[in-house]
Amino acid sequence: MNIRKIDLNLLYALLILLEERNVSRSAARMHLTQPTVSNMLAKLRALLHDPLFTRTRHGLLPTSRALALEPELRQIFSSVDAILAPGSFDPQTCDQTVILSSNDYMQYTLLAPALLEMRGKAPLLKFAVRQAEIADIVPMMEKGAIDIAVTIPEFSDARLRSQLLYTERYVVAMRRDHPLSGKKLAMKAFLAMEHAIVSPTAGQFRGPTDDALKQLGLSRRVSLSVSSFFTLIEVVATSDYIALIPERLSTQFLDRLSIAEPPLQVAGFEVISVWSNTTHLDPTRQWVRAELLRVAGRRR
């Protein structure tokens, strides 16, 4: 196939059709008429020797060939955008939308302050923040559903780029009038208490603390597993449960919680920003990633 004979607009139309799954919406987005887009689709089918889409009651259903082309098309047009982008980035005039993903703890301790500061520097920039994606992070980034994820290395992927934002440690949290509040926490008392944990997947009852205890031939009783740090804090602040929580999060709730050092060494974790090659050179995303790193470093 001679690339000089390929109309780049056809490939762009295919990308928009894959995103919208609807000819009318695709036409409106490209400022074209519906017959024009239908004609472009007919040319694409002939060019690629594939039907690309089948019509259903709910819109266009892509073929496997069309779905396989989607990440490649995104990378092509991201590279084109990077080539055509101005040499200097001006946050005062940028009006793009950046989609971020993280869990509730990272949203509260890092994204919230960073977004407010970026709002002051880039008043026209729009942000969408979604809950952390674990299993589908790569395809979601390839589809453009996530631009930057704030996560931990275990939930990233070797195909993605990453940058260390900060290193976190765990502290023990309990209600302010807990029987152990204000005391140095001994191992015997620690093990005698009911423990609660956050488990982002499948309601697990084990975590880094259990791995550390196992090395000492010890175990604890974990009788509550929740998916949200804020649920965990509410439970701990109003009961006899104790929990290990990230130190950065604990400092935001000192009016409700008493904090103690664990009676053993518990491995902390790294918090990283993650993005795909598709958006690596985009100046807007580069600026946002740099701002996240700056705020993360300042809040150590």
N, C-alpha and C positions, 0 to 999 in steps of 0.2 A: 504493500500500500504506500503510495506517495504522499508524505505528510503535507506537501505543498498544496495538495488538492483538497485538504480537509478544512472545512469552515469551523474555526474555533467556536463560533456562536452556537453551532450544533451541539458541541460537547457541553457548553455552558447550559444550554436548554435541557440536556439530559440530566445534568446535576440538579437543576431546579425541579424538574419533573420527579426525580427521586426523592427530593425533600418534601414536595407538596403532595405527590400522589394524586394530582388533580390537574387537568388541562386548563380549566378556567382560572384557577388560582395562580398557576404557573404563568399564564399569559398576562394576568394583571401585574404580577411581580416583575415581569420583564418589560412591561409597558408595550405589549404586543397584542394583536387580536387572537382570538381562540383559533380561527382557521389557520393563521400563520404558524402557531405552535403545533397544531395537528399536522401541518405540512412538514415541519421540522422533524417531528417524530417519525413520519413516514420515511424521510431521508435517512434518519438514523438507523431505522430498521434495515433499510437496504444496504447502508454502509457497513453495519456490524453483523449482518446476516443473522439477526435474532429478533424476535418480536418485542423484546425488552419489557413490555407491559401487557397485561390482560385486564380488560374492564370488569369490574365487579360492582355490586350495589353500593359499596363503600368507597369507591374510587379506583385508582389504578393499582394493580398488584404487580410489582417488579418480578421479572424472571431472575433466575440464579445468576445469569450472565450480567444483568443490569446491577444487581446487588454487589457483585464482585468488582464492578467498575467504580462504584461510588467512592471508596477511599482513594483510589488513584486520581479520580477527577478532583477531589478535594485538594489533594496535594498539588496537582497541576495549577489550579486557580489560586491557591494560597501563594505559590511561587510567583505567579503572574502579579498578584497584588503586591507582593514584597518588592518586585522589580519596579513597579510603577509608583510605589509609595514615595512621598516626599522624603528627601534626605534627612530632614529634621522633624521630630515629633512635637506637636504643640498640644499639651493637655487642655489648654483653655478652649480650643476649637474642636477637639475630637468629640464626635457624637456617636461612636460605635457602642455596641452592647458586648459586654464580657460576661461569660458564664463561668461561675466558680462552683466548686463542689467540696464539701468537707462535713465532718460529723459535728454534733452540737457543741462539743467542748472547743474544737478549733474555731468554729464560727464565733463563739462567745469571746474567747480569749485573744484571737488574732484577727479574724476577718472583720468583726464589728468595728474595732478601732481603726483598722486599716482602711475600710470602706469610707468611714467618716472623714478621714484625712484626705483620701483620694477625691472625695466629693468636693472638698474645698479647693483642690488643685485643678480638678477636671470637672467643672460644673455640668457639662453636657454629656459626660460619659454615663452610660447606664450599666448597672450590674444586676445579674440574676444569680441568686445563690440557691443551690439545690442540695439535698441530702447526699451524703457520701455514697458513691457507687463503688462496689468492691469487685463483683464478678464481671461486670460489663464495661470497665473503665476504658479499655482500648477501643472497642467499637464505638463507644459514645464519643470519644475524642475524635475518632476518624469521621464520624457523622457531623461533627460540629456541635454536639449536644453539651459538651463540656470543653472549655478552653483551658482552664487551670484547675487542678485538684490539689487540695492541701490534705495530706494523708500521712501514713507511715510506710516505710519501705516494704513491709510485708504485704501491703495492699496495692503496691505498684506493679510494674511490668517492665521487663528488660527492654521492650521495644520503645519505651517512653524515655524522655529526658527528665532529669530531676535536679533539684538543688536543695541542700540542707538549709533549713530555716532556723531550727534550734534543737537542742537536746533537752528532754524533759525527765523529771524524776518523780517518784511516787512518795506521798506522805499519807499517814493514817488520819482519817477524818471521823469525828463523832460529834454528837450534840454537845452544846456548851455545858450542860449540867449532867453529863454522863458520869458514872462512877469513876471512870478512868481519866476524866478531864483534868488537865494540868499536872499529871504525873508522868514520870518516865515510864514508858511502856515496857513491861517485862514480857518475856516470851510466854510464860505460863498464863498470864492474864490475857495476852493477845489471843492465844489459842482457845481460851475458855469462852470467848465472845462469839456471838452470831455474826457472820460476815455476809456482806452483799457485794456484788460485782456488776460491772457493765460488760455485756457480751454483745458485740455488733452483729454476730451471726449465730443463729440456731440455738440461742438460750443456753450457752455453755456455762458450766459451773467451775471452770478452772481458768487461771490466768497466770501472769508472771510470778505472783506471790506463791502460788502452789508449786511452781517449778523450783523456786528457791527453797521452800520448805522441804520438798522431796529430797533435795541434796543433803539436808540435815536429818533425814529419816523421820520427818514430822509431817503432820497434815492439819488442816483447819476445817471447820464446818462452814461451808457456803450454802446458805439456804434460800438466797434470793438472787436472781439474775435478771437484770433489766437491760433494755436497749439504749437508754438515754442517761447521760450523766446528770441531767437536771432531775429526773425521777429518782436517781440514786441519792442525790443531795437532799431532796425532800424527805425521803425515807430516813436517811441517817440523822437529819436534823430534828426528827420528831419521834425517834425510837431509840432502842438500845443497840441497834445494828452499828457496826463499824465497817469502814471500807477504805481501801487504798485508792486515792484519786490523784490526778496530775497536780503538781504543786502550783502551777500557774492558775489552775481553776480554783484551788483551795483559797488563794489570796483574795478572791472576789466574794467569798462568803464567810469572812471571819466574824461577821455579826451573828451568824447562826451556827457556826461550827467551831469545834476545838480541834487543833491540829497537833499531831505528835509524830516523832520519828519512828519508823518501823523498827522492831527489835531484831531485824536481820537485813542483810543486803538484798534488795530487790532490783532486778535489772530495769533501768529506765527505757526510754525509746526516743527515736529521732522523729522529728516532724519535718516533712519535705514538701516542696511544691513540685508538681508533676505536669508535664505537657507533652504534646506530640510534635513530631517533626513538621507536621502540617502548619502549625502556628509558630514555629520556632523563630522565624525571621520577621514576624509581624510586629511593627514598632509599638502598637498599642499594647499588645500582650507582653512585649518585652518590658514596657514601662510598668505595667501592673505587677509583673513578677519582681521587678526591682523594688517597688514600693512595699510589697509583702515582706521581702527580705529585710528592708530597712526597719519596718515596724517590728518585725520579729526580733531583730537584734537589739533594738532599743528597749524592749520589754523583758529582756533577760533578768 
